[in-house]
Amino acid sequence: MCDADIAPIAGGRKAAPSLARRTAEAIGRHIGEVLDNEEVAARPGLLQRIDPRVKVLSIVLFSVTASLLRSPWLLLAMVLAALGLAAASAVHPASFARKVWGSAGLLAVLLAAPAMTQLITPGPVLVRLGPLSLTTTGVLGAVTLVLRVVASAGIALLIVWTMRWTDLLRALSSLKVPDVVVATLAMTQKQIVSLMRTVQQMHLARESRTLDVGTTAENRKWVVGRMAFVVQKSIKTADDVYDAMLSRGFTGAVRTISRERRPGGQWAWLIAAIVTCGAFVAVDRLVAR
């Protein structure tokens, strides 16, 4: 059915997409983002040339550094450094910023917002809003928290985004992470993508077999029912996959055929990361005096 076959509503406008269509399109976008990781990891960028084990250690190093910093200006500098690394790794800074803000930044703002009010954080009033007046101490603390979350989550997302999933699993195994954790992560990633495709196909199937978009209540009831079905399917699939793995001799260790990078530039990156993080912490201590 083409767009011309859709009956227009009053005023010559076409009917708005149904909830099923909007949900299917949103799921499709998320699947595309997951699969896009392979394409980003194959680009000729800075972080793509770093050994996965070194990158995993870098995530820990930068996350600890961000948690130790108290100056919002230094945290902002870390955020800008993450944007610079994104550009050097052939990742568009605007796209990277949207992903970080959508995944971590917005949640951090929602969590930090109550702490800005005088009810939670007493101090000099910055903006008078009655009982919800904003204090200078509260706003400074909230800004620091948001920048800390964005800085650590941004660098972690960028490092993982520029690494194939199999390389990440191999790096975790090399760093002596328990095999059960690595195996769980491997199966979780595969099953999430599979279940998202299943949900998308269910929504598109309903859309193609329904002439009426239905009421909002009916659409919500159908979506809730499909959510319960997906939960049941995920549990059954997990049991079936585990039984199949055991029958084929799975012992708990995940093996990959990825090759390790040569150690030349890896030490240079690790030393540079340690020096940079140490400089951030040293400057922060001087500023905080």
Secondary structure, 3 states (H helix, E strand, C coil): CCHHHCCECHHHCECCCCHHHHHHHHHHHHHHHHHHHHHHHCCCCCHHHCCHHHHHHHHHHHHHHHHHCCCHHHHHHHHHHHHHHHHHCCCCHHHHHHHHHHHHHHHHHHHHHHHHECCCCCCCEEECCHHHCEEHHHHHHHHHHHHHHHHHHHHHHHHHHCCCHHHHHHHHHHCCCCHHHHHHHHHHHHHHHHHHHHHHHHHHHHHHCCCCCCCHHHHHHHHHHHHHHHHHHHHHHHHHHHHHHHHCCCCCCCCCCCCCCCCHHHHHHHHHHHHHHHHHHHHHHHHCC
